[in-house]
Amino acid sequence: MGPVTSDKTRVLIVDDDALVRAALRMMLSGSDEVEVAGEADDGSQVPAVVRETRPDVVLMDIRMPRVDGLAATEQLTREPGAPQVIVLTTFDADEYVLRALRAGASGFLLKDTPPADLVRGIRTVAAGDAMLSPAVTRQLIRHVGAPPTVPDHAKRRAAARTRLDPLSDREREVAVAVGQGRSNAEIGEELYMSVATVKAHVSRVMTKIGVSNRVQIAILAHDADLDPPTR
């Protein structure tokens, strides 16, 4: 297969409901910025279809009968050069969404998202940015981030703190601020840095702790239960 060249963002739709796939395809077909590269009706098909169609972004349903979207996301995001993943859900505070974000998904969209917002979200993650605003990050962590039991909480906190150990004090401050749902501008104001410096710190944090987007930084910082910087 020869190289795929297009100015449009290529999207793979993964959902076991044919009507949902058709609706998504119809909404995306009206945009000059994205194109549907292919479809799959189960997570088990994702690796093969991704290799065949080489999408930039995968719209991933969570609940599918054979291989669910969580397992498919975990497998896909481990591959070098993997496309970005946006989780599709009918709930804005779904425990599975948080698990998918931990696995490397770049954001989530509700299935009733308006077409313009859907395209905007796809283009955002295709550009390498997490498709969660600071407000949504705070909401998601608040609703479904709390661990269910004390032993689980202690274990998760210890693991998260170990992951964050390689960070410098300044990088740790930035990670904590990201975990609070702060925007780059807000972090810069709080820590007396330019926005460009904040972005550089966020990039170094992602590299050091081995995550692919700031949502995962936020989740780790939340799990580590670190105190915010005092000024």
HELIX and SHEET records of a PDB file:
HELIX    1   1 ALA A   18  SER A   29  1                                  12    
HELIX    2   2 GLY A   43  GLN A   45  5                                   3    
HELIX    3   3 VAL A   46  THR A   53  1                                   8    
HELIX    4   4 GLY A   69  THR A   77  1                                   9    
HELIX    5   5 GLU A   95  ALA A  103  1                                   9    
HELIX    6   6 PRO A  115  ALA A  126  1                                  12    
HELIX    7   7 PRO A  134  VAL A  144  1                                  11    
HELIX    8   8 VAL A  150  LEU A  164  1                                  15    
HELIX    9   9 ASP A  169  GLY A  179  1                                  11    
HELIX   10  10 ASN A  184  LEU A  191  1                                   8    
HELIX   11  11 VAL A  195  ILE A  209  1                                  15    
HELIX   12  12 ARG A  214  ALA A  224  1                                  11    
SHEET    1   A 5 VAL A  34  ALA A  40  0                                        
SHEET    2   A 5 THR A   9  VAL A  14  1                                        
SHEET    3   A 5 VAL A  57  ASP A  61  1                                        
SHEET    4   A 5 GLN A  84  THR A  89  1                                        
SHEET    5   A 5 GLY A 107  LEU A 110  1                                        
END                                                                             
